[in-house]
């Protein structure tokens, strides 16, 4: 499909806007249903939210937690999209396809590790204080 025909298909309007939200929600639930790591990310998200409420974390701490939650879940969604696109275009084993999939997964891991470190910095002192 060329750019001109793609542009003609992208008509603006409320129905298109509503459909874009519908498709985004479908993509989110597809990932939840089919990607084990997304389920883990969502469980950790619930633990962080409950922990944040329990420990009454500050506004800045909430912002850090929410930013990392968004980054981890967002990159997991992008990772799923990249994997699906590669599977569609390259059904046979291919070393470059492997590189693309592995590096997309690595992006999720980088954000997840950064989120873990931020969570330790935010919650560990509060947990230690609770245990005293």
N, C-alpha and C positions, 0 to 999 in steps of 0.2 A: 504494500500500500504506500502510495506516495504522500508527501506532506499535504498537498492540496486536498486530496480526498479525505485524509484524516481530519484536516481542519473543518471540512464541510460536515463531517459526522459529529463534531463537537459543538453542537448548538447549546446555547445558554438557556437557562430557565429553571423554574422551581422544580419541575419533574426531574430534570437532570441532576439538580443539586440533591434532591431526596434520594435518587438512585445512587449517587456517589456515596452517600452515607450507608445505604443498604449494602452496597458491594463491599465497603470497608468492614462493616460488621460481619458479613459473610466470610471475608478473608480472615478476620480475627478468630471467629469460631472454627473455621477450617483448621487453623493452626493449633488452637486449643485441643481440638479433637484428634489431630494427627501427629502432633509433635510433643513427645514426652517432655522435652526440656521446657516447653512453654508451660506445661502443667506445673513443673517444679518452680519456674519463675513466679507463677501466680500464687503458689502456696507460700513461697518466701515473701511475696508482696503482702499477703494477708498477715503473716507473722510480724512483718515490719510495721504495718498499720496498727495492729493490736499492741505491739510493743511501744510504739510511739504514743498511743493513747495512755497506756498503763504508766509509762515513765514521764508523761507530760513533757515531751521534748519541745524545744524552742521552735519558733517560727523558722529560723534559719536552718535548724536541723531537719524540720519537715521539708523545707525547700530542697535540701540536699537529697533527702530520701526520695522525694517525688521525682527529682531530676534523674536520679539513677534508675528508679523504677521505669520511667519512660524510656530511658536509653537502652536498658536491657531488653524490655519487651519490644521496643521498636526495632532494635537490631535483630531480635529473634524473628520478627515478622519479615524483615528484609532478607534474612538468611533463608527462610522458607521460600520466599519468592525467587531468590537466586537459584536455589536448588531445583525448584519446579521448572524454571526457564531452561536450566541446563539439561534437566532430564528430558524436556520436550525437544530441545535442539540437538542433543547428543545422547541418544539412547544407549549407545555402546560405550564400553569403558574407554576413557581418553585421559591422558595425563594432564592436559590443560583443564579439562572439566574438573578433575580431582583438585587441582590447584585452586580453581575458582570456588569450589564448594568448601574446601578446607580453610581458605582464607576468610570466607564469609562466616564460617563457624568460629574462627579465631577472633573475629571482630566482636561477636557475642561474648566470647570468653573474656576478652580484655575488659569490656564494660562490666561483666559480672564480677570479675576479680576486683576492679576498682570499687564497685558497689559493696562488695564484701568488706574491703578495707575501710571504706567510709562507715559502714555499719558497725564495725568493731570500734572505730574511733568514737562514734556517737553512743553506742549502747553499752560497751564493756565497762566504762566507769560507772554507769548507772546500775549495772548488774552487780558489780563489786560492792558498791555502796549499799545496795539492798541486802547483800549477804552478810554485811558486817553486823 
